[in-house]
Amino acid sequence: MVSFTKLFTAGLVATTALAQPHAMHRSLHKAQKRSTSKRGAAYNDVSAVSSLTSSGTVSWAYNWAFSLDGNLPSGVDYVPMLWGAKFFGGWITGIESLLSSGSNYIMGFNEPDMSSQANMSPSEAAGYYNQYITPYSGSAKLISPSVTSSTDDGKGLSWFEEFMSDCSSCNITGLAVHWYGNSIDEFKSFVQQAVSTASNYNLPEVWVTEFALNSDVSGVTDQSSAADFVNQAVTWMDSQTNVTRYSYFMCADNYLLTNGALNTVGTAYTSTSD
């Protein structure tokens, strides 16, 4: 079950990330050799990402939007997201520019199963996805709307299943999920359910694009406990073939960073070997 605190916080994050005008991105680095790590950086401030990348274990990043708003470190791929209906304006110009600059995945939408987020019915989302994202399937791999870990009817994975019944020809290649809960065992159980659900639709990839303990959605409350959870979660996901990308919530102060530098949690996130 997703906490009410998390929903409020994520709403602020998404609003902050997307409230700025979608100016053209400034630069996409095309390094000759990229990390094969699954680990990503979910950010609002692009300058914060560099703190995660010195170890070489972070290979991609996203900001709930389709504008970089700056430069990512060399070797880090930017993955654009179409957050929801209120950001359809400018999407075509923005995404075509990003694809021409090297982006090879597209995500969309952000928690459409929640009224505080993208807020779409499965059929609405399928129609919009087919209209705005599917046309780029020849240029990028398409990742599904990011659904919550809620077990309520019509939310989470059940929302995704309804969505797929209306979007079977949308050329989706991966399932994106979010998880907020209370233990590593709960986390593993949910991700295993997501992998099983994805396999039912012959989707080879599962992305966990937000995850954290409920206690840490508004900022890490206990560095040691959070670091222990992160270490276990990252080590386990790296061993799961079908979990191909993931990002902790989030790359920011009071989460993975303290005063712009890696804290105990950030060190755990970046130092665990692939």
Secondary structure, DSSP 8 states (H G I E B T S, - for coil): ---HHHHHHHHHHHHHHHHS------B----SS-----EEEEESSGGGGHHHHTTS---EEE-SSS---SB--TT-EE--B---GGG-TTHHHHHHHHHHHT--EEE--B-TTSTTTT---HHHHHHHHHHHTGGGTTTSEEEEEEE----STTSHHHHHHHHHHH-TTS-EEEEEEEEEES-HHHHHHHHHHHHHHHHHTT--EEEEEEEEEGGGTTS-S-HHHHHHHHHHHHHHHHT-TTEEEEEEEEESBTTTEETTEE-HHHHHHHHS--
